[in-house]
Amino acid sequence: MNQGIEMADNEQKITIDGTEYPLSSLSDEAKTQITNLRFVDNEIAQLKAKLAIASTAKLTYQAALKNALPKDTP
């Protein structure tokens, strides 16, 4: 679901799946779900950032291990 908030004519609007809705026209339940989606989107972004950091660290540790291994294997 694509969503975005815009300010137009001093009224906030949100676009969901290509349809624009004035925030004032949405039910409290819809507003709650929008808040929930924003929270989850933020959590996903943070987790992706942590995964990128962990992946980079893993590559660094692998390279360090290769450098620490004996060069001549029997």
N, C-alpha and C positions, 0 to 999 in steps of 0.2 A: 504494500500500500504506500503510495507516494503521498507525502504531506508537506505543506509549507505554509508559513503564516505571512501574510502581507498586510500592510496598512494602506487603506484606500478610503478616501473621503472620511478620514478620522475614525473609521471603523475597522477593527481587525477582522481579517478574513482568513480562512484556512482552505487550502486546496487539497482535496483527497480524491485520488484516482481521476484527476482531470476536472473535477467539479468543485467550484468555489462556493463556500458557505460562510455567511457572516457568523462570527463566534457567538454573537448575541442570540442567534436563532437556534443554537444547539442546546439540547437538554443537558442537565447536570451530569447524567450518565455518560453522554458523548464527551463532554469536557473532561470527565474523570478518565475516560479511556484514552483521550489525547494526551493527558498528563502521564498516564501509565506508559504509553508508547514512547513518549519523549524520554522518560526515565530509562526504559529498556534500551532504547537506541544509544543513550549515553553509556550505559553499562556495557553494551556490545562493543562500542568504540574503545572503552577503557580495556576490556579484555583483549581486543585485537592488538592494542598497543603493548600490553604485557606479553602477549604471545610473540610479537615481533622482537621484543627485548630478549625473551627466553630463547628464541630461535638463534638470534645473533650470539648470545652467550654460549649456546651449545656448539655452534660452529667454531667459536674461539677456543673452547675447551677441547674440541676434537683436534684442532690444529696444534694446540699445546701438547696434547697426548702424543701425536705423531712425532713432534720434535723431541719428546722425552723418551721415545722408544730407542732401543739400541739400533745403530745404523747397520751393523753387520749381523745378519741372522744366520744361525748355524744351519 
